Amino acid sequence: MSTRETPRGSALRVGPLSTSPSPAEGSGGERRGKGEGKIRHQGQLLQSYLRGLTDHRINLDEYLEQLDREREDLERERLDLERRVRANEEKREQVTRYIEEIPRLRDTTLRSLMRGMDELEDD
């Protein structure tokens, strides 16, 4: 029997290889079958994991596409709002000019009325 050091530093006793399996281990075919079964099971787990990752990636791609559509919609809405703000600003400026012109129009109208009254009195 020989002694080997494990990665953690403890000693591991290794006996000579036996050509005949111990009763607890069963025959070589059984061991091979168990090993193949374990490998098959691990392969199935990996396939399941990969399917899950693939589904997750597909969902993420769909989510990203949805976010892109929403971003485009929001960009269109922002441009529309900017256009409306400019139009409202122009309308506000126009209304402000009208408001500023009201006193002048009032004065002109009053002078015109006064002239008209003066002309009627002169006749």
QUINOR-V634483 format. One record per run of one state. SS is the DSSP state (H for helix, E for strand, C for the rest). FROM is the first residue (numbers start at 1). LEN is the number of residues. If there is no record, write none. Layout:
SS_FROM_LEN / SS_FROM_LEN
//
This chain:
C_1_1 / E_2_4 / C_6_5 / E_11_4 / C_15_13 / H_28_95 / C_123_1
//
